[in-house]
Amino acid sequence: MAEKKHKGFFVRGKFRASKHKIKVPLTPPPLTFETPWRKISWGNKEEQLTAVKNYKPINDDIEHLQILLYGPVGAGKSSFINSVSNVLRGRLTLPASVCSVNSEISFTKQYETHQIRKGRDTPKTFYPFVFSDMMGLEEGSDSGVHPDDIKLAMKGHVKEGHMFNHLEPLTDRDPGYNPAPSLQDKVHVLVCVISANSAEITPSVLQKMKEVKVMARDLGIPQMAIMTNVDLACGETEKDLKNVYRSRHLRQKMSEFSSAVGIPLNCIFPVKNYSEEIDLDDDVDTLILSTLKHMLDFGDDFIDKMKP
């Protein structure tokens, strides 16, 4: 005879259900996947660094690959530029000014192009890629950079130092308008920067991001996204950055953003920018270098098509 089991019982090998429902507590899923959902070569920083340092644009008519960063206010565009500079120069650097506090108003007001210097030799030499930074996207139709200004920047019509006017997009009558952009002036890869730790993107900002995506698509410019602040958004990643591709939360955040904006998941890369650190970290560097390498690859594919 089988033994009784709680409220229900076994009789000669058959289970007779109880009239009383047994509440079984649900076990929440683990915070991380057992295996990473994307592979990355941790501990291979030097090889990645060498690949980036040896990079040369595939099109001889292009001196510098032009990488344009855009995204919501406070997402970490300028901090990413500084972080790339830190990794390549092997020390703390500040090529782009950043705001040290959270703000709903863009800190960057003008169109700025940032080169990263190679070593300390004289005359100065620079890496053959540049980052263009601009005013962030803000809530509402009368604040932040206008999507039309981003389109003009992609086409090379925005001059260095142009001060953005959130009330009126750039026109061909403005001194900041470049009427005859060269291949070098045009953007070769567009990068959307978002924060994994920010609140939900507002419908207004999301609509602007969708507009920019369509504009870039129509121009044939390759697009990708970087998700910053992964350590602040996920406790498991904060404990160990190597958990970034095992984190269920970050995987979900990236999937949601991909669905909302339309950028494929394999074109979205999580990173941690340098913020409070004064010394470099190999794991932080590895994520940044991996992301940068994909930027260069995407941009190279684009300028290769420009060859006569």
Residue frames relative to the residue before (quaternion, step in Angstrom):
aa qw qx qy qz dx dy dz
M 1.0000 0.0000 0.0000 0.0000 0.00 0.00 0.00
A 0.4176 -0.7139 0.5010 0.2550 3.57 -0.84 0.95
E 0.5448 -0.6264 0.4536 0.3241 3.54 -1.20 0.54
K 0.5450 -0.5772 0.4871 0.3640 3.54 -1.26 0.45
K 0.1471 -0.7834 0.5997 0.0702 3.55 -1.08 0.78
H 0.8156 -0.2264 0.1080 0.5214 3.58 -0.26 1.30
K 0.8342 -0.1770 0.1458 0.5015 3.59 -0.90 -0.95
G 0.7040 0.3538 -0.2539 0.5610 3.59 1.14 -0.52
F 0.1407 -0.8132 0.5577 0.0887 3.60 -1.15 0.19
F 0.4388 -0.6711 0.5379 0.2602 3.50 -1.33 0.44
V 0.0284 -0.7751 0.6308 0.0240 3.58 -1.00 0.80
R 0.8332 -0.1584 0.0573 0.5268 3.53 -0.50 1.27
G 0.7709 -0.3891 0.1746 0.4731 3.52 0.81 1.11
K 0.6726 0.4545 -0.3098 0.4950 3.62 1.22 -0.08
F 0.3483 -0.7376 0.5411 0.2045 3.56 -1.03 0.84
R 0.1385 -0.7714 0.6181 0.0610 3.53 -0.83 1.06
A 0.3899 -0.7674 0.4640 0.2092 3.57 -0.51 1.21
S 0.4465 -0.6646 0.5344 0.2709 3.51 -1.20 0.59
K 0.5336 -0.6057 0.4808 0.3424 3.55 -1.23 0.41
H 0.6668 0.4923 -0.2904 0.4783 3.56 1.23 -0.42
K 0.3812 -0.7228 0.5321 0.2217 3.59 -0.93 0.94
I 0.2601 -0.7557 0.5838 0.1432 3.53 -0.94 0.90
K 0.2788 -0.7665 0.5582 0.1521 3.58 -0.67 1.08
V 0.1356 -0.7904 0.5957 0.0450 3.54 -0.60 1.18
P 0.3990 -0.7286 0.4915 0.2614 3.62 -0.55 1.05
L 0.4069 -0.7140 0.5204 0.2321 3.55 -0.96 0.95
T 0.3073 -0.7431 0.5675 0.1771 3.55 -0.90 0.93
P 0.3863 -0.7286 0.5048 0.2550 3.61 -0.58 1.05
P 0.5494 -0.6083 0.4417 0.3648 3.60 -1.07 0.63
P 0.5912 -0.5688 0.4163 0.3920 3.60 -1.09 0.52
L 0.5839 -0.6165 0.4097 0.3333 3.56 -1.16 0.61
T 0.7791 0.2377 -0.1326 0.5648 3.57 1.19 -0.49
F 0.5121 -0.6013 0.5135 0.3355 3.53 -1.26 0.50
E 0.5916 -0.5816 0.4178 0.3704 3.56 -1.16 0.55
T 0.7808 0.1266 -0.0676 0.6081 3.56 1.06 -0.77
P 0.5829 -0.5897 0.4133 0.3765 3.63 -1.04 0.63
W 0.3922 -0.7253 0.5160 0.2320 3.58 -1.02 0.78
R 0.7497 0.1692 -0.1651 0.6181 3.58 1.32 0.02
K 0.3688 -0.7493 0.5112 0.2031 3.56 -0.90 0.91
I 0.0533 0.7639 -0.6420 0.0394 3.53 -1.13 0.75
S 0.4419 -0.7180 0.4786 0.2453 3.58 -1.00 0.81
W 0.1234 -0.7868 0.6036 0.0362 3.57 0.04 1.30
G 0.7867 0.2941 -0.2269 0.4931 3.56 -1.02 0.76
N 0.6434 0.5074 -0.3162 0.4782 3.56 1.31 0.16
K 0.1759 0.8476 -0.4856 0.1215 3.55 1.21 0.59
E 0.6785 0.5234 -0.3159 0.4072 3.60 0.79 -0.96
E 0.6411 0.5147 -0.3268 0.4662 3.58 1.02 -0.75
Q 0.6491 0.5014 -0.3073 0.4826 3.58 1.01 -0.83
L 0.6468 0.5286 -0.3125 0.4523 3.56 0.98 -0.88
T 0.6459 0.5189 -0.3148 0.4631 3.57 0.98 -0.82
A 0.6398 0.5347 -0.3225 0.4481 3.58 0.98 -0.85
V 0.6757 0.4770 -0.2917 0.4804 3.59 0.96 -0.86
K 0.6692 0.5102 -0.3049 0.4459 3.59 0.93 -0.88
N 0.7068 0.4381 -0.2561 0.4928 3.58 1.15 -0.58
Y 0.4199 0.7370 -0.4539 0.2729 3.58 1.25 -0.01
K 0.0351 0.7547 -0.6543 0.0311 3.52 -1.15 0.81
P 0.5260 -0.6465 0.4365 0.3389 3.63 -0.80 0.93
I 0.5042 -0.6882 0.4431 0.2755 3.54 -0.94 0.93
N 0.6870 0.4153 -0.2569 0.5381 3.56 1.25 -0.47
D 0.3940 -0.7551 0.4756 0.2200 3.60 -0.54 1.15
D 0.6097 0.5558 -0.3530 0.4414 3.60 1.22 -0.35
I 0.6710 0.4531 -0.2776 0.5170 3.58 1.30 -0.23
E 0.2766 -0.7769 0.5469 0.1445 3.56 -0.59 1.16
H 0.7973 0.0676 -0.0043 0.5997 3.55 0.98 -0.89
L 0.4035 -0.6685 0.5660 0.2645 3.56 -0.98 0.84
Q 0.2719 -0.7897 0.5363 0.1220 3.57 -0.77 1.08
I 0.0564 -0.8001 0.5967 -0.0232 3.59 -0.57 1.22
L 0.1329 -0.8058 0.5750 0.0486 3.60 -0.58 1.14
L 0.1796 -0.7749 0.6012 0.0762 3.55 -0.86 1.06
Y 0.0970 0.7711 -0.6263 0.0610 3.57 -0.99 0.84
G 0.2865 0.7619 -0.5531 0.1777 3.56 -1.23 0.28
P 0.7325 -0.4123 0.2941 0.4549 3.58 -1.28 0.00
V 0.6396 -0.5169 0.4095 0.3950 3.54 -1.26 0.45
G 0.8407 0.2169 -0.1603 0.4696 3.57 -1.03 0.85
A 0.4290 0.7229 -0.4561 0.2922 3.60 1.23 0.20
G 0.5704 -0.6230 0.3724 0.3845 3.60 1.18 -0.46
K 0.2321 0.7979 -0.5239 0.1870 3.58 1.13 0.63
S 0.7110 0.4422 -0.2581 0.4820 3.58 0.74 -1.06
S 0.6369 0.5320 -0.3269 0.4522 3.58 1.03 -0.76
F 0.6217 0.5276 -0.3477 0.4628 3.58 1.07 -0.65
I 0.6217 0.5308 -0.3400 0.4649 3.60 0.98 -0.81
N 0.6648 0.4964 -0.2989 0.4715 3.58 0.92 -0.91
S 0.6491 0.5285 -0.3184 0.4451 3.58 1.00 -0.83
V 0.6273 0.5157 -0.3311 0.4806 3.59 1.01 -0.79
S 0.6454 0.5201 -0.3118 0.4644 3.57 0.97 -0.89
N 0.6224 0.5473 -0.3350 0.4482 3.59 0.99 -0.83
V 0.6843 0.4996 -0.2877 0.4465 3.55 0.84 -1.04
L 0.7224 0.4596 -0.2590 0.4470 3.58 0.82 -1.00
R 0.7399 0.3886 -0.2279 0.4995 3.58 1.07 -0.65
G 0.4455 -0.7471 0.4109 0.2729 3.56 1.30 -0.05
R 0.7497 0.2697 -0.1949 0.5721 3.56 1.19 0.47
L 0.6507 -0.5035 0.3883 0.4150 3.56 -1.31 0.16
T 0.0438 0.7907 -0.6069 0.0676 3.59 -0.83 1.03
L 0.1830 -0.7877 0.5796 0.1003 3.57 -1.24 0.40
P 0.0325 0.8314 -0.5537 0.0338 3.63 0.45 1.10
A 0.7714 0.2589 -0.1467 0.5625 3.59 1.12 -0.62
S 0.4345 -0.6942 0.5107 0.2616 3.58 -0.90 0.94
V 0.0723 -0.7951 0.6019 0.0197 3.55 -0.99 0.87
C 0.4362 -0.6638 0.5412 0.2761 3.53 -1.27 0.50
S 0.3772 -0.7696 0.4765 0.1961 3.58 -0.82 0.98
V 0.7261 0.3636 -0.2368 0.5334 3.60 1.24 -0.07
N 0.5708 -0.5741 0.4533 0.3729 3.55 -1.25 0.45
S 0.0462 0.8047 -0.5866 0.0782 3.55 -0.91 0.90
E 0.3815 -0.7022 0.5511 0.2401 3.54 -1.20 0.58
I 0.6633 0.4536 -0.2912 0.5191 3.58 1.33 -0.03
S 0.5308 -0.6700 0.4231 0.3007 3.55 -0.86 1.00
F 0.3722 -0.7206 0.5439 0.2153 3.57 -0.97 0.92
T 0.6844 0.4264 -0.2632 0.5296 3.57 1.08 -0.77
K 0.1395 -0.8287 0.5409 0.0359 3.58 -0.67 1.10
Q 0.7845 0.2911 -0.1481 0.5272 3.58 1.12 -0.53
Y 0.5778 -0.5707 0.4539 0.3667 3.53 -1.33 0.27
E 0.0098 0.8284 -0.5548 0.0765 3.56 -0.48 1.22
T 0.1719 -0.7687 0.6098 0.0880 3.55 -0.98 0.91
H 0.1463 -0.8178 0.5558 0.0293 3.56 -0.74 1.10
Q 0.1634 -0.7528 0.6332 0.0753 3.52 -0.86 1.08
I 0.2706 -0.7427 0.5871 0.1746 3.56 -1.19 0.53
R 0.3781 -0.7684 0.4808 0.1881 3.52 -0.60 1.20
K 0.3361 -0.7066 0.5882 0.2045 3.54 -1.20 0.70
G 0.8566 -0.0505 0.0173 0.5132 3.58 -0.67 1.07
R 0.5244 -0.6176 0.4778 0.3395 3.55 -1.22 -0.62
D 0.3155 0.7775 -0.4907 0.2349 3.54 1.21 0.45
T 0.2438 -0.7273 0.6208 0.1620 3.52 -1.33 0.42
P 0.4692 -0.2365 -0.8396 0.1375 1.58 -1.61 1.89
K 0.6552 -0.5324 0.3692 0.3884 3.54 -1.25 0.45
T 0.0852 -0.7582 0.6431 0.0648 3.54 -1.14 0.72
F 0.1999 -0.8008 0.5603 0.0691 3.56 -1.13 0.70
Y 0.5890 -0.5508 0.4492 0.3846 3.54 -1.24 0.42
P 0.4889 -0.7061 0.4344 0.2716 3.61 -1.02 0.76
F 0.6487 0.3995 -0.3810 0.5238 3.55 0.88 1.01
V 0.1518 -0.7883 0.5934 0.0586 3.56 -1.11 0.72
F 0.3051 -0.7238 0.5899 0.1870 3.53 -1.27 0.52
S 0.1704 -0.7605 0.6182 0.1017 3.55 -0.91 0.92
D 0.1371 -0.7920 0.5946 0.0221 3.54 -0.83 1.10
M 0.0279 -0.8140 0.5797 -0.0214 3.57 -1.05 0.71
M 0.7159 -0.4081 0.3422 0.4515 3.54 -1.35 0.09
G 0.4715 -0.7050 0.4621 0.2593 3.57 -1.02 0.81
L 0.5577 -0.5667 0.4840 0.3654 3.53 -1.34 0.25
E 0.0820 -0.8095 0.5813 0.0108 3.56 -0.88 0.97
E 0.6459 -0.5259 0.3998 0.3828 3.53 -1.33 0.33
G 0.7705 0.3440 -0.2614 0.4688 3.58 -1.01 0.80
S 0.5627 -0.6360 0.4316 0.3042 3.53 -1.27 0.46
D 0.7438 0.3861 -0.2127 0.5025 3.59 1.20 -0.35
S 0.6840 0.4137 -0.3069 0.5166 3.59 1.06 0.67
G 0.7726 0.3121 -0.2577 0.4891 3.54 -1.19 0.62
V 0.6913 -0.4543 0.3432 0.4450 3.55 -1.31 0.03
H 0.4178 -0.6956 0.5284 0.2495 3.56 -1.07 0.79
P 0.5680 -0.6115 0.4182 0.3587 3.64 -0.94 0.78
D 0.6145 0.5538 -0.3547 0.4359 3.61 1.07 -0.66
D 0.6189 0.5327 -0.3433 0.4641 3.59 1.12 -0.64
I 0.6267 0.5211 -0.3375 0.4709 3.58 1.07 -0.70
K 0.6318 0.5226 -0.3307 0.4672 3.58 1.03 -0.76
L 0.6510 0.5061 -0.3163 0.4691 3.59 0.96 -0.85
A 0.6272 0.5249 -0.3338 0.4686 3.59 1.06 -0.74
M 0.6411 0.5277 -0.3258 0.4521 3.58 0.96 -0.83
K 0.7101 0.4417 -0.2503 0.4878 3.57 1.06 -0.75
G 0.5538 -0.6537 0.3664 0.3629 3.59 1.32 0.01
H 0.4940 0.6997 -0.4035 0.3220 3.59 1.24 0.22
V 0.6385 0.5196 -0.3367 0.4571 3.63 1.21 -0.17
K 0.3355 -0.7607 0.5264 0.1781 3.55 -0.70 1.12
E 0.6166 -0.5309 0.4421 0.3775 3.53 -1.27 0.54
G 0.8088 0.2659 -0.2104 0.4804 3.57 -0.92 0.94
H 0.4229 0.7066 -0.4776 0.3064 3.61 1.21 -0.03
M 0.3044 -0.7418 0.5727 0.1703 3.58 -0.89 0.99
F 0.3530 -0.7592 0.5097 0.1982 3.56 -0.61 1.14
N 0.2133 -0.7429 0.6240 0.1149 3.53 -1.15 0.77
H 0.3370 -0.7869 0.4793 0.1938 3.56 -0.38 1.21
L 0.6539 0.5178 -0.3136 0.4539 3.58 1.23 -0.34
E 0.8106 0.1109 -0.0293 0.5743 3.58 1.14 -0.56
P 0.4137 -0.7152 0.5038 0.2519 3.62 -0.71 1.03
L 0.6467 -0.5123 0.4108 0.3880 3.54 -1.31 0.38
T 0.0999 -0.7769 0.6186 0.0609 3.58 -1.08 0.78
D 0.6474 -0.5396 0.3712 0.3899 3.58 -1.26 0.29
R 0.6019 0.5492 -0.3603 0.4542 3.59 1.29 0.01
D 0.5931 0.5958 -0.3549 0.4090 3.58 1.25 -0.30
P 0.5661 -0.6151 0.4261 0.3459 3.62 -1.10 0.66
G 0.6615 0.5166 -0.3082 0.4478 3.59 1.17 -0.46
Y 0.5529 0.6168 -0.3826 0.4092 3.58 1.31 0.11
N 0.2364 -0.7563 0.5981 0.1203 3.56 -0.89 0.99
P 0.2678 -0.8249 0.4751 0.1489 3.62 -0.24 1.22
A 0.7997 0.2085 -0.0957 0.5549 3.59 1.11 -0.56
P 0.0401 -0.8419 0.5380 0.0120 3.61 0.40 1.16
S 0.3739 -0.7006 0.5649 0.2243 3.54 -1.14 0.74
L 0.6937 -0.4247 0.3484 0.4659 3.57 -1.29 0.00
Q 0.6359 0.5467 -0.3159 0.4438 3.56 1.12 -0.72
D 0.6544 0.5313 -0.3124 0.4381 3.59 1.08 -0.68
K 0.6442 0.5575 -0.3206 0.4140 3.56 1.11 -0.67
V 0.5146 -0.6366 0.4830 0.3110 3.55 -1.23 0.57
H 0.2589 -0.7997 0.5314 0.1048 3.56 -0.93 0.97
V 0.7729 0.0057 -0.0479 0.6326 3.58 1.27 -0.25
L 0.2368 -0.7761 0.5760 0.0991 3.57 -0.93 1.00
V 0.0868 -0.8137 0.5747 -0.0027 3.55 -0.78 1.08
C 0.2218 -0.7546 0.6072 0.1128 3.55 -0.75 1.10
V 0.1509 -0.7934 0.5871 0.0552 3.58 -0.82 1.03
I 0.0500 0.7860 -0.6124 0.0685 3.57 -0.75 1.08
S 0.4004 -0.7060 0.5319 0.2415 3.56 -1.24 0.45
A 0.4266 -0.7035 0.5105 0.2502 3.57 -0.89 0.95
N 0.7044 0.4777 -0.2470 0.4633 3.57 1.22 -0.50
S 0.5409 0.6380 -0.4065 0.3676 3.60 1.22 -0.08
A 0.6178 -0.5158 0.4297 0.4094 3.52 -1.32 0.25
E 0.7160 -0.4269 0.3188 0.4510 3.55 -1.29 0.16
I 0.5054 -0.6496 0.4756 0.3105 3.57 -0.97 0.88
T 0.4468 -0.7058 0.4796 0.2689 3.57 -0.80 1.00
P 0.6394 -0.5458 0.3730 0.3926 3.61 -1.14 0.55
S 0.6351 0.5450 -0.3314 0.4357 3.59 1.03 -0.79
V 0.6895 0.4581 -0.2750 0.4891 3.59 0.87 -0.95
L 0.6297 0.5419 -0.3304 0.4479 3.57 1.00 -0.81
Q 0.6419 0.5216 -0.3211 0.4613 3.57 1.00 -0.80
K 0.6360 0.5203 -0.3244 0.4687 3.58 1.02 -0.79
M 0.6463 0.5214 -0.3186 0.4571 3.58 0.98 -0.83
K 0.6379 0.5171 -0.3212 0.4717 3.57 1.04 -0.77
E 0.6325 0.5326 -0.3289 0.4562 3.58 1.01 -0.81
V 0.6555 0.5057 -0.3071 0.4694 3.57 0.95 -0.90
K 0.6307 0.5398 -0.3363 0.4446 3.58 0.96 -0.83
V 0.6653 0.4963 -0.3026 0.4685 3.58 0.93 -0.90
M 0.6275 0.5395 -0.3326 0.4522 3.59 1.01 -0.82
A 0.6754 0.4860 -0.2917 0.4717 3.58 0.90 -0.93
R 0.6241 0.5408 -0.3373 0.4520 3.56 1.01 -0.78
D 0.6725 0.5031 -0.2948 0.4557 3.57 0.93 -0.92
L 0.6858 0.4507 -0.2715 0.5029 3.58 1.18 -0.58
G 0.4771 -0.6993 0.4156 0.3325 3.57 1.28 -0.13
I 0.4436 0.7071 -0.4461 0.3229 3.59 1.27 0.22
P 0.4429 -0.6940 0.4909 0.2851 3.63 -0.79 0.93
Q 0.1647 -0.7998 0.5749 0.0530 3.54 -1.07 0.81
M 0.0595 0.7595 -0.6472 0.0283 3.51 -1.22 0.64
A 0.2599 -0.7556 0.5775 0.1677 3.58 -1.27 0.14
I 0.1590 -0.7442 0.6348 0.1336 3.53 -1.23 0.53
M 0.2283 -0.7616 0.5966 0.1094 3.53 -1.01 0.90
T 0.1994 -0.8183 0.5347 0.0685 3.56 -0.44 1.26
N 0.7896 0.3656 -0.2400 0.4303 3.55 -1.39 -0.02
V 0.2132 0.8103 -0.5231 0.1562 3.59 1.04 0.68
D 0.6189 0.5481 -0.3477 0.4423 3.58 1.14 -0.53
L 0.6740 0.4848 -0.2905 0.4757 3.58 1.09 -0.68
A 0.6831 0.5071 -0.2793 0.4452 3.57 1.13 -0.64
C 0.7998 0.1992 -0.0750 0.5613 3.59 1.14 -0.57
G 0.4286 -0.7325 0.4744 0.2339 3.56 -0.65 1.13
E 0.6391 0.5312 -0.3293 0.4483 3.58 1.05 -0.74
T 0.6649 0.4793 -0.2935 0.4920 3.56 1.08 -0.74
E 0.6001 0.5485 -0.3562 0.4605 3.57 1.13 -0.62
K 0.6600 0.5015 -0.3043 0.4693 3.59 1.03 -0.77
D 0.7861 -0.0502 0.0738 0.6117 3.56 1.03 -0.84
L 0.3878 -0.7580 0.4767 0.2186 3.57 -0.43 1.23
K 0.5700 0.6024 -0.3798 0.4100 3.59 1.18 -0.44
N 0.5912 0.5698 -0.3639 0.4397 3.60 1.26 -0.19
V 0.3922 0.7656 -0.4584 0.2232 3.59 1.25 -0.13
Y 0.7582 0.3289 -0.1937 0.5287 3.60 1.01 -0.77
R 0.6067 0.4810 -0.3792 0.5066 3.55 1.25 0.52
S 0.5376 0.6560 -0.3852 0.3637 3.58 1.26 -0.34
R 0.3895 -0.7154 0.5348 0.2244 3.57 -0.78 1.05
H 0.6409 0.5455 -0.3258 0.4307 3.57 0.99 -0.83
L 0.6914 0.4658 -0.2858 0.4726 3.59 0.85 -0.92
R 0.6040 0.5453 -0.3508 0.4634 3.58 1.07 -0.72
Q 0.6653 0.4991 -0.2956 0.4700 3.57 0.98 -0.86
K 0.6407 0.5264 -0.3212 0.4575 3.59 0.97 -0.86
M 0.6727 0.4922 -0.2946 0.4674 3.57 0.93 -0.89
S 0.6464 0.5179 -0.3164 0.4625 3.58 1.01 -0.80
E 0.6509 0.5164 -0.3126 0.4604 3.58 0.98 -0.85
F 0.6597 0.4935 -0.3120 0.4732 3.57 0.97 -0.83
S 0.6194 0.5489 -0.3346 0.4506 3.57 1.00 -0.81
S 0.6847 0.4792 -0.2809 0.4719 3.57 0.92 -0.90
A 0.6791 0.5176 -0.2935 0.4298 3.58 0.98 -0.85
V 0.7899 0.3178 -0.1499 0.5025 3.59 0.88 -0.94
G 0.4655 -0.7037 0.4306 0.3206 3.57 1.09 -0.62
I 0.4779 0.6229 -0.4654 0.4086 3.58 1.24 0.35
P 0.4874 -0.6903 0.4388 0.3056 3.63 -0.66 1.03
L 0.6059 -0.5943 0.3934 0.3535 3.55 -1.08 0.73
N 0.6897 0.4756 -0.2965 0.4585 3.60 1.01 -0.71
C 0.6488 0.4471 -0.3278 0.5212 3.57 1.32 0.22
I 0.5967 0.5136 -0.3631 0.4983 3.59 1.28 0.40
F 0.0637 -0.8288 0.5548 -0.0341 3.56 -0.71 1.14
P 0.3120 -0.7516 0.5503 0.1870 3.61 -0.78 1.00
V 0.0147 0.7941 -0.6072 0.0229 3.58 -1.02 0.80
K 0.2495 -0.6949 0.6388 0.2164 3.50 -1.38 0.19
N 0.2877 -0.7527 0.5682 0.1667 3.57 -0.71 1.06
Y 0.4996 -0.5908 0.5242 0.3558 3.54 -1.25 0.39
S 0.0187 0.8156 -0.5764 0.0466 3.58 -0.83 0.99
E 0.8242 0.1539 -0.0662 0.5409 3.59 0.58 -1.12
E 0.5611 0.6314 -0.3794 0.3776 3.58 1.26 -0.33
I 0.2243 -0.7537 0.5967 0.1600 3.56 -1.22 0.52
D 0.7094 0.3268 -0.2352 0.5785 3.57 1.33 -0.09
L 0.5197 -0.6543 0.4553 0.3075 3.55 -1.14 0.64
D 0.2190 -0.7603 0.6035 0.0986 3.53 -1.26 0.60
D 0.5074 -0.6944 0.4168 0.2943 3.60 -0.74 1.04
D 0.6623 0.5069 -0.3201 0.4494 3.61 0.96 -0.78
V 0.6207 0.5182 -0.3294 0.4876 3.58 1.04 -0.78
D 0.6597 0.5194 -0.2982 0.4540 3.56 0.92 -0.96
T 0.6427 0.5493 -0.3263 0.4227 3.58 0.95 -0.87
L 0.6614 0.4930 -0.3075 0.4742 3.59 0.93 -0.86
I 0.6624 0.5077 -0.3053 0.4585 3.58 0.95 -0.89
L 0.6788 0.4926 -0.2929 0.4591 3.58 0.88 -0.92
S 0.6259 0.5336 -0.3337 0.4605 3.57 1.01 -0.78
T 0.6681 0.4929 -0.2886 0.4768 3.57 0.97 -0.89
L 0.6553 0.5164 -0.3070 0.4579 3.58 0.93 -0.91
K 0.6313 0.5400 -0.3337 0.4455 3.59 0.97 -0.83
H 0.6573 0.4918 -0.3151 0.4763 3.60 0.98 -0.75
M 0.5955 0.5520 -0.3609 0.4587 3.60 1.06 -0.67
L 0.6815 0.4889 -0.2827 0.4654 3.56 0.88 -0.98
D 0.6417 0.5214 -0.3235 0.4601 3.59 1.00 -0.78
F 0.6662 0.4959 -0.3020 0.4680 3.59 0.90 -0.93
G 0.6700 0.5008 -0.2962 0.4610 3.56 0.95 -0.90
D 0.6298 0.5408 -0.3261 0.4523 3.56 1.03 -0.80
D 0.6252 0.5374 -0.3361 0.4554 3.58 1.00 -0.81
F 0.6679 0.5130 -0.2942 0.4519 3.57 1.03 -0.84
I 0.7248 0.4265 -0.2666 0.4709 3.60 0.78 -0.97
D 0.5389 0.6024 -0.4058 0.4267 3.58 1.22 -0.34
K 0.6491 0.5175 -0.3065 0.4657 3.57 1.12 -0.70
M 0.6226 0.5612 -0.3344 0.4308 3.58 1.24 -0.42
K 0.4777 0.6840 -0.4445 0.3262 3.58 1.22 -0.27
P 0.4985 -0.6630 0.4628 0.3126 3.61 -0.97 0.81
